[in-house]
Amino acid sequence: ELRLAIRMRQPPDLFELRLDHLANLQESQLFRLRRPLIITARHTAEGGKRCDRNSLLRKFLPYAKFVDIELRSMRELREVWAEARRLVVGRICSVHDFKRTPELPILRKQFSRSRKFNGNVFKLVTRAGSLRDLLTLFEFLWTQSLLMPVCVMAVGKFGPISRLLFREAGSAFIYAPLRHALYDGQLTLGQLRRHRDF
């Protein structure tokens, strides 16, 4: 995917680099991407690989437009979070639940906790297996985006429709893998672009 990203004639607005999956990434490769970067190294409980996340994030932080750190990792990676602020790197506080969509009061509580860390964007990804899950995410996006930029998407049965509808409802970002979906319910960049006028 990294080689494909470097060769793209029409790259997306931003590239997210999953540093936990890019063990041999070199700084020199970043300039060939020709787009601003979101960097992250996921916690294993939210789909990441085991690695020295602190060192990886700090190494690539000077090249980033945004850094994404999970709400659960704020204590562990507080120095990275603080360094990002000093470097004027945008800060995304994220929550990923690949098993379910929690009830709205739980999502709002997570959002409220995240605001204590003064991030720039709150990102929420859950598994939406029912229309009720989709509507819960929509209500969360609709209400919380009045307070700060929010990025909301789903995986699972209602993942594709969430990625098409939520961008129109105000989601700050919509993520798409370049070639192969990592989770069921993701749309690739090509699929998302084909549905641009949906």
C-alpha positions in Angstrom: 0.0 0.0 0.0 2.9 2.4 0.7 4.4 1.7 -2.7 0.9 2.3 -4.3 0.5 5.5 -2.3 3.8 6.9 -3.6 2.8 6.1 -7.3 -0.8 7.5 -7.1 -1.7 10.1 -9.7 -4.6 11.3 -7.7 -3.7 10.9 -4.0 -6.3 11.6 -1.3 -6.3 14.7 0.8 -4.3 13.0 3.6 -2.5 9.7 4.1 -2.7 7.8 7.4 0.4 5.9 8.3 -0.1 2.9 10.6 3.4 2.9 12.0 2.7 -0.4 13.9 2.5 -2.0 10.4 5.4 -0.2 8.9 8.4 -1.4 10.8 10.9 -0.5 8.1 9.5 2.9 7.2 12.2 5.5 6.4 11.8 9.3 6.8 12.9 9.7 3.1 9.8 7.8 1.9 7.5 10.3 3.5 8.4 13.1 1.1 7.4 10.9 -1.9 3.8 10.7 -0.6 3.1 14.4 -1.6 0.3 14.8 0.9 -0.1 15.7 4.6 0.2 12.8 7.0 -1.8 11.4 9.9 0.4 9.1 12.0 -0.7 6.5 14.5 0.5 3.3 16.1 -2.6 1.5 17.4 -3.0 -0.1 20.8 -3.4 -3.9 20.4 -6.9 -3.8 22.0 -7.9 -1.5 19.1 -6.4 -3.5 16.2 -2.7 -2.6 16.5 0.5 -4.7 16.4 2.9 -4.9 19.3 5.7 -2.3 18.9 7.4 0.5 20.7 4.7 3.0 20.0 6.2 5.8 22.0 9.5 5.8 20.0 7.8 5.3 16.7 5.4 8.2 17.1 8.1 10.5 18.4 10.4 9.7 15.5 7.8 10.6 12.9 6.0 13.4 14.7 8.0 16.2 13.1 6.7 15.0 9.6 3.0 14.8 10.6 0.0 17.0 10.1 -2.0 15.0 12.7 -1.2 12.4 15.3 -3.9 9.9 16.4 -3.8 8.5 19.9 -6.5 6.4 21.5 -8.4 7.6 24.5 -7.2 4.5 26.4 -3.6 5.4 25.6 -3.5 9.0 26.8 -1.7 8.3 30.0 0.8 5.9 28.4 1.5 8.3 25.5 1.1 11.7 27.3 4.6 12.8 26.3 3.8 12.3 22.6 0.5 14.2 23.0 2.4 17.1 24.7 5.1 17.1 22.1 2.6 17.2 19.3 1.1 20.3 20.8 4.6 22.0 21.0 5.2 21.1 17.4 1.7 22.4 16.4 0.7 19.0 15.1 -3.1 18.4 15.1 -4.2 15.9 17.7 -6.9 13.3 17.1 -8.2 11.4 20.2 -9.8 8.2 19.0 -12.0 5.3 20.2 -12.3 2.0 18.2 -14.8 -0.7 19.2 -14.7 -3.5 16.5 -17.2 -5.7 18.4 -20.2 -3.4 18.9 -21.7 0.1 19.0 -22.1 1.1 22.7 -25.2 3.0 23.8 -25.3 6.8 23.2 -24.6 7.7 26.9 -21.4 5.7 26.8 -20.2 7.3 23.6 -21.0 10.7 25.0 -19.0 9.9 28.2 -16.0 8.8 26.1 -16.3 12.1 24.1 -16.5 14.1 27.4 -13.4 12.3 28.7 -11.5 13.0 25.5 -12.2 16.8 25.7 -10.1 17.0 28.9 -7.1 16.4 26.7 -7.7 19.4 24.4 -7.4 17.5 21.1 -8.4 19.0 17.8 -10.6 16.1 16.5 -12.5 13.2 18.2 -12.6 10.0 16.1 -15.1 7.2 16.8 -15.2 3.9 14.9 -17.6 1.1 16.0 -19.2 -2.1 14.6 -22.7 -1.3 13.3 -24.6 -4.5 12.7 -28.1 -3.0 12.9 -29.9 0.1 11.8 -30.2 1.1 15.5 -26.4 1.1 15.7 -26.2 3.3 12.6 -28.7 5.7 14.0 -26.9 5.8 17.3 -23.7 6.9 15.5 -25.6 9.4 13.4 -27.1 11.0 16.5 -23.7 11.1 18.2 -22.1 12.8 15.1 -25.0 15.2 14.7 -24.9 16.4 18.3 -21.3 16.2 19.3 -20.0 17.9 16.1 -21.5 21.1 17.3 -18.9 21.1 20.1 -15.7 20.2 18.2 -14.7 18.4 14.9 -15.8 14.8 15.1 -14.9 11.9 12.8 -17.4 9.0 12.9 -17.5 5.8 10.9 -18.6 2.2 11.2 -17.3 -1.2 10.2 -19.6 -4.2 9.7 -22.9 -4.4 7.9 -23.6 -0.7 8.0 -20.0 0.4 7.5 -20.3 1.3 3.8 -23.4 3.4 4.2 -21.9 5.2 7.2 -18.9 6.2 5.1 -21.1 7.7 2.4 -23.7 9.4 4.6 -21.6 10.6 7.5 -19.3 12.7 5.3 -22.5 14.6 4.3 -23.5 14.9 7.9 -20.3 16.6 9.0 -17.8 13.9 9.8 -14.4 15.6 9.8 -12.6 12.8 7.9 -13.7 9.7 6.1 -11.0 7.0 6.0 -10.5 4.5 3.2 -7.9 1.8 2.5 -6.2 2.2 -0.8 -6.6 -1.3 -2.2 -7.7 -3.9 0.4 -10.2 -3.5 3.2 -8.8 -4.3 6.7 -12.2 -4.7 8.2 -15.5 -5.8 6.8 -17.7 -2.8 5.9 -14.8 -0.6 4.8 -14.9 1.0 1.3 -11.7 1.3 -0.6 -10.6 4.7 -1.9 -11.7 3.7 -5.4 -15.1 2.6 -4.2 -15.6 5.8 -2.2 -14.7 8.0 -5.2 -17.1 6.1 -7.4 -19.9 6.9 -5.0 -18.8 10.5 -4.6 -22.2 11.7 -6.0 -24.2 9.3 -4.0 
